[in-house]
Amino acid sequence: MVKLKLDQEKEKGQFSLTIITGNSSVLQKLILNKILEGSEFKYYIPSWNLGQIIVDYVEL
């Protein structure tokens, strides 16, 4: 579901999207390892809210 949404947004162009993971470190690791690492998306986990992942896509 996350991969599908990221691909849909990518088709529209540049975006910034927040993925809410809550306290689930398992869910965060799954999203990071299976979807985001090695992809064209830039992402970070903000220090002020460890229960989310912010994903950016910028076309150059």
N, CA, C and O atoms as a printed pandas DataFrame, in Angstrom:
     atom_number atom_name residue_name chain_id  residue_number  x_coord  y_coord  z_coord
0              1         N          MET        A               1    0.815   -1.184    0.000
1              2        CA          MET        A               1    0.000    0.000    0.000
2              3         C          MET        A               1    0.872    1.268    0.000
3              4         O          MET        A               1    0.587    2.215   -0.733
4              5         N          VAL        A               2    1.916    1.285    0.809
5              6        CA          VAL        A               2    2.817    2.443    0.869
6              7         C          VAL        A               2    3.524    2.616   -0.464
7              8         O          VAL        A               2    3.599    3.730   -0.984
8              9         N          LYS        A               3    4.041    1.538   -1.021
9             10        CA          LYS        A               3    4.753    1.588   -2.313
10            11         C          LYS        A               3    3.823    2.101   -3.407
11            12         O          LYS        A               3    4.221    2.928   -4.227
12            13         N          LEU        A               4    2.599    1.617   -3.419
13            14        CA          LEU        A               4    1.614    2.047   -4.418
14            15         C          LEU        A               4    1.349    3.547   -4.316
15            16         O          LEU        A               4    1.307    4.239   -5.333
16            17         N          LYS        A               5    1.170    4.052   -3.098
17            18        CA          LYS        A               5    0.912    5.485   -2.901
18            19         C          LYS        A               5    2.106    6.329   -3.332
19            20         O          LYS        A               5    1.934    7.371   -3.963
20            21         N          LEU        A               6    3.315    5.886   -2.995
21            22        CA          LEU        A               6    4.511    6.622   -3.408
22            23         C          LEU        A               6    4.621    6.666   -4.930
23            24         O          LEU        A               6    4.960    7.704   -5.498
24            25         N          ASP        A               7    4.340    5.560   -5.580
25            26        CA          ASP        A               7    4.399    5.518   -7.047
26            27         C          ASP        A               7    3.335    6.408   -7.679
27            28         O          ASP        A               7    3.593    7.065   -8.688
28            29         N          GLN        A               8    2.143    6.433   -7.092
29            30        CA          GLN        A               8    1.070    7.303   -7.606
30            31         C          GLN        A               8    1.456    8.774   -7.491
31            32         O          GLN        A               8    1.252    9.549   -8.426
32            33         N          GLU        A               9    2.005    9.152   -6.362
33            34        CA          GLU        A               9    2.410   10.541   -6.162
34            35         C          GLU        A               9    3.579   10.912   -7.075
35            36         O          GLU        A               9    3.647   12.037   -7.570
36            37         N          LYS        A              10    4.483    9.986   -7.295
37            38        CA          LYS        A              10    5.639   10.222   -8.172
38            39         C          LYS        A              10    5.183   10.536   -9.597
39            40         O          LYS        A              10    5.787   11.365  -10.278
40            41         N          GLU        A              11    4.128    9.878  -10.039
41            42        CA          GLU        A              11    3.591   10.120  -11.381
42            43         C          GLU        A              11    3.114   11.564  -11.546
43            44         O          GLU        A              11    3.132   12.099  -12.655
44            45         N          LYS        A              12    2.691   12.190  -10.463
45            46        CA          LYS        A              12    2.190   13.562  -10.501
46            47         C          LYS        A              12    3.323   14.585  -10.484
47            48         O          LYS        A              12    3.126   15.739  -10.866
48            49         N          GLY        A              13    4.512   14.163  -10.039
49            50        CA          GLY        A              13    5.645   15.080   -9.958
50            51         C          GLY        A              13    6.199   15.133   -8.543
51            52         O          GLY        A              13    6.066   14.183   -7.772
52            53         N          GLN        A              14    6.820   16.258   -8.216
53            54        CA          GLN        A              14    7.467   16.421   -6.913
54            55         C          GLN        A              14    6.437   16.383   -5.779
55            56         O          GLN        A              14    5.304   16.839   -5.932
56            57         N          PHE        A              15    6.861   15.827   -4.639
57            58        CA          PHE        A              15    5.962   15.775   -3.494
58            59         C          PHE        A              15    6.734   15.600   -2.194
59            60         O          PHE        A              15    7.911   15.239   -2.182
60            61         N          SER        A              16    6.031   15.866   -1.108
61            62        CA          SER        A              16    6.489   15.563    0.241
62            63         C          SER        A              16    5.319   14.871    0.921
63            64         O          SER        A              16    4.190   15.359    0.872
64            65         N          LEU        A              17    5.584   13.738    1.554
65            66        CA          LEU        A              17    4.529   12.914    2.111
66            67         C          LEU        A              17    4.963   12.412    3.483
67            68         O          LEU        A              17    6.135   12.090    3.677
68            69         N          THR        A              18    4.048   12.341    4.425
69            70        CA          THR        A              18    4.353   11.845    5.760
70            71         C          THR        A              18    3.707   10.485    5.957
71            72         O          THR        A              18    2.500   10.329    5.770
72            73         N          ILE        A              19    4.506    9.509    6.333
73            74        CA          ILE        A              19    4.012    8.174    6.641
74            75         C          ILE        A              19    3.975    8.052    8.164
75            76         O          ILE        A              19    4.997    8.210    8.833
76            77         N          ILE        A              20    2.795    7.772    8.701
77            78        CA          ILE        A              20    2.633    7.627   10.149
78            79         C          ILE        A              20    2.863    6.158   10.509
79            80         O          ILE        A              20    2.163    5.273   10.017
80            81         N          THR        A              21    3.846    5.912   11.366
81            82        CA          THR        A              21    4.138    4.538   11.792
82            83         C          THR        A              21    3.843    4.327   13.272
83            84         O          THR        A              21    3.848    3.190   13.745
84            85         N          GLY        A              22    3.593    5.383   13.994
85            86        CA          GLY        A              22    3.346    5.258   15.424
86            87         C          GLY        A              22    4.566    4.698   16.141
87            88         O          GLY        A              22    5.701    4.996   15.766
88            89         N          ASN        A              23    4.340    3.902   17.152
89            90        CA          ASN        A              23    5.435    3.335   17.937
90            91         C          ASN        A              23    5.973    2.038   17.355
91            92         O          ASN        A              23    6.767    1.361   18.007
92            93         N          SER        A              24    5.564    1.674   16.152
93            94        CA          SER        A              24    5.952    0.393   15.579
94            95         C          SER        A              24    7.320    0.465   14.899
95            96         O          SER        A              24    7.434    0.895   13.751
96            97         N          SER        A              25    8.346    0.040   15.618
97            98        CA          SER        A              25    9.679   -0.003   15.021
98            99         C          SER        A              25    9.744   -1.076   13.938
99           100         O          SER        A              25   10.531   -0.957   12.999
100          101         N          VAL        A              26    8.929   -2.121   14.057
101          102        CA          VAL        A              26    8.874   -3.177   13.041
102          103         C          VAL        A              26    8.344   -2.598   11.732
103          104         O          VAL        A              26    8.911   -2.854   10.670
104          105         N          LEU        A              27    7.276   -1.828   11.796
105          106        CA          LEU        A              27    6.700   -1.203   10.603
106          107         C          LEU        A              27    7.684   -0.221    9.981
107          108         O          LEU        A              27    7.830   -0.183    8.760
108          109         N          GLN        A              28    8.357    0.569   10.802
109          110        CA          GLN        A              28    9.343    1.514   10.287
110          111         C          GLN        A              28   10.467    0.792    9.557
111          112         O          GLN        A              28   10.838    1.184    8.451
112          113         N          LYS        A              29   11.006   -0.247   10.159
113          114        CA          LYS        A              29   12.092   -1.003    9.534
114          115         C          LYS        A              29   11.641   -1.633    8.228
115          116         O          LYS        A              29   12.394   -1.647    7.253
116          117         N          LEU        A              30   10.423   -2.154    8.197
117          118        CA          LEU        A              30    9.885   -2.771    6.991
118          119         C          LEU        A              30    9.811   -1.751    5.857
119          120         O          LEU        A              30   10.237   -2.033    4.737
120          121         N          ILE        A              31    9.273   -0.576    6.143
121          122        CA          ILE        A              31    9.140    0.475    5.124
122          123         C          ILE        A              31   10.524    0.942    4.664
123          124         O          ILE        A              31   10.762    1.116    3.469
124          125         N          LEU        A              32   11.421    1.140    5.609
125          126        CA          LEU        A              32   12.762    1.591    5.254
126          127         C          LEU        A              32   13.497    0.545    4.418
127          128         O          LEU        A              32   14.045    0.869    3.365
128          129         N          ASN        A              33   13.512   -0.699    4.875
129          130        CA          ASN        A              33   14.283   -1.754    4.212
130          131         C          ASN        A              33   13.688   -2.205    2.883
131          132         O          ASN        A              33   14.427   -2.426    1.923
132          133         N          LYS        A              34   12.377   -2.344    2.808
133          134        CA          LYS        A              34   11.737   -2.916    1.617
134          135         C          LYS        A              34   11.369   -1.879    0.564
135          136         O          LYS        A              34   11.251   -2.215   -0.614
136          137         N          ILE        A              35   11.185   -0.616    0.972
137          138        CA          ILE        A              35   10.664    0.374    0.027
138          139         C          ILE        A              35   11.622    1.546   -0.196
139          140         O          ILE        A              35   11.906    1.898   -1.341
140          141         N          LEU        A              36   12.115    2.146    0.870
141          142        CA          LEU        A              36   12.815    3.419    0.722
142          143         C          LEU        A              36   14.319    3.307    0.459
143          144         O          LEU        A              36   14.848    4.049   -0.369
144          145         N          GLU        A              37   15.007    2.412    1.132
145          146        CA          GLU        A              37   16.457    2.309    0.942
146          147         C          GLU        A              37   16.768    1.864   -0.480
147          148         O          GLU        A              37   16.220    0.876   -0.968
148          149         N          GLY        A              38   17.650    2.599   -1.134
149          150        CA          GLY        A              38   18.010    2.297   -2.510
150          151         C          GLY        A              38   17.041    2.828   -3.549
151          152         O          GLY        A              38   17.229    2.593   -4.743
152          153         N          SER        A              39   16.003    3.545   -3.117
153          154        CA          SER        A              39   15.035    4.106   -4.061
154          155         C          SER        A              39   15.432    5.545   -4.399
155          156         O          SER        A              39   16.403    6.074   -3.859
156          157         N          GLU        A              40   14.679    6.158   -5.284
157          158        CA          GLU        A              40   14.935    7.551   -5.677
158          159         C          GLU        A              40   14.334    8.540   -4.685
159          160         O          GLU        A              40   14.503    9.750   -4.835
160          161         N          PHE        A              41   13.630    8.029   -3.667
161          162        CA          PHE        A              41   13.003    8.891   -2.666
162          163         C          PHE        A              41   14.003    9.276   -1.582
163          164         O          PHE        A              41   14.827    8.461   -1.165
164          165         N          LYS        A              42   13.924   10.513   -1.136
165          166        CA          LYS        A              42   14.698   10.983    0.017
166          167         C          LYS        A              42   13.763   10.899    1.221
167          168         O          LYS        A              42   12.572   11.187    1.107
168          169         N          TYR        A              43   14.299   10.508    2.362
169          170        CA          TYR        A              43   13.445   10.337    3.527
170          171         C          TYR        A              43   14.218   10.615    4.809
171          172         O          TYR        A              43   15.446   10.542    4.843
172          173         N          TYR        A              44   13.482   10.931    5.847
173          174        CA          TYR        A              44   14.079   11.110    7.168
174          175         C          TYR        A              44   13.019   10.907    8.242
175          176         O          TYR        A              44   11.821   11.044    7.996
176          177         N          ILE        A              45   13.493   10.579    9.435
177          178        CA          ILE        A              45   12.638   10.447   10.609
178          179         C          ILE        A              45   12.950   11.654   11.491
179          180         O          ILE        A              45   14.055   11.756   12.025
180          181         N          PRO        A              46   11.995   12.567   11.651
181          182        CA          PRO        A              46   12.269   13.782   12.418
182          183         C          PRO        A              46   12.471   13.480   13.904
183          184         O          PRO        A              46   11.787   12.628   14.472
184          185         N          SER        A              47   13.396   14.172   14.514
185          186        CA          SER        A              47   13.710   13.946   15.926
186          187         C          SER        A              47   12.554   14.354   16.838
187          188         O          SER        A              47   12.456   13.857   17.961
188          189         N          TRP        A              48   11.681   15.244   16.382
189          190        CA          TRP        A              48   10.570   15.704   17.198
190          191         C          TRP        A              48    9.370   14.753   17.161
191          192         O          TRP        A              48    8.441   14.899   17.954
192          193         N          ASN        A              49    9.387   13.763   16.226
193          194        CA          ASN        A              49    8.310   12.775   16.163
194          195         C          ASN        A              49    8.859   11.494   15.545
195          196         O          ASN        A              49    8.893   11.355   14.322
196          197         N          LEU        A              50    9.280   10.577   16.375
197          198        CA          LEU        A              50    9.892    9.340   15.892
198          199         C          LEU        A              50    8.872    8.363   15.320
199          200         O          LEU        A              50    9.248    7.296   14.833
200          201         N          GLY        A              51    7.607    8.703   15.370
201          202        CA          GLY        A              51    6.552    7.841   14.854
202          203         C          GLY        A              51    6.134    8.184   13.442
203          204         O          GLY        A              51    5.033    7.831   13.017
204          205         N          GLN        A              52    6.994    8.865   12.710
205          206        CA          GLN        A              52    6.672    9.174   11.311
206          207         C          GLN        A              52    7.924    9.167   10.461
207          208         O          GLN        A              52    9.039    9.342   10.954
208          209         N          ILE        A              53    7.715    8.962    9.174
209          210        CA          ILE        A              53    8.783    9.029    8.186
210          211         C          ILE        A              53    8.328   10.067    7.157
211          212         O          ILE        A              53    7.227    9.970    6.616
212          213         N          ILE        A              54    9.172   11.048    6.893
213          214        CA          ILE        A              54    8.843   12.055    5.878
214          215         C          ILE        A              54    9.599   11.683    4.608
215          216         O          ILE        A              54   10.818   11.510    4.620
216          217         N          VAL        A              55    8.854   11.565    3.519
217          218        CA          VAL        A              55    9.411   11.148    2.238
218          219         C          VAL        A              55    9.272   12.306    1.255
219          220         O          VAL        A              55    8.202   12.900    1.128
220          221         N          ASP        A              56   10.359   12.617    0.567
221          222        CA          ASP        A              56   10.368   13.672   -0.457
222          223         C          ASP        A              56   10.787   13.077   -1.779
223          224         O          ASP        A              56   11.616   12.170   -1.842
224          225         N          TYR        A              57   10.191   13.614   -2.847
225          226        CA          TYR        A              57   10.620   13.254   -4.196
226          227         C          TYR        A              57   10.780   14.534   -4.982
227          228         O          TYR        A              57    9.846   15.330   -5.073
228          229         N          VAL        A              58   11.951   14.741   -5.549
229          230        CA          VAL        A              58   12.258   15.946   -6.316
230          231         C          VAL        A              58   12.796   15.522   -7.674
231          232         O          VAL        A              58   13.758   14.759   -7.761
232          233         N          GLU        A              59   12.182   16.013   -8.710
233          234        CA          GLU        A              59   12.670   15.764  -10.069
234          235         C          GLU        A              59   13.741   16.793  -10.396
235          236         O          GLU        A              59   13.566   17.982  -10.127
236          237         N          LEU        A              60   14.816   16.356  -10.958
237          238        CA          LEU        A              60   15.873   17.287  -11.343
238          239         C          LEU        A              60   15.831   17.562  -12.827
239          240         O          LEU        A              60   16.650   18.327  -13.337
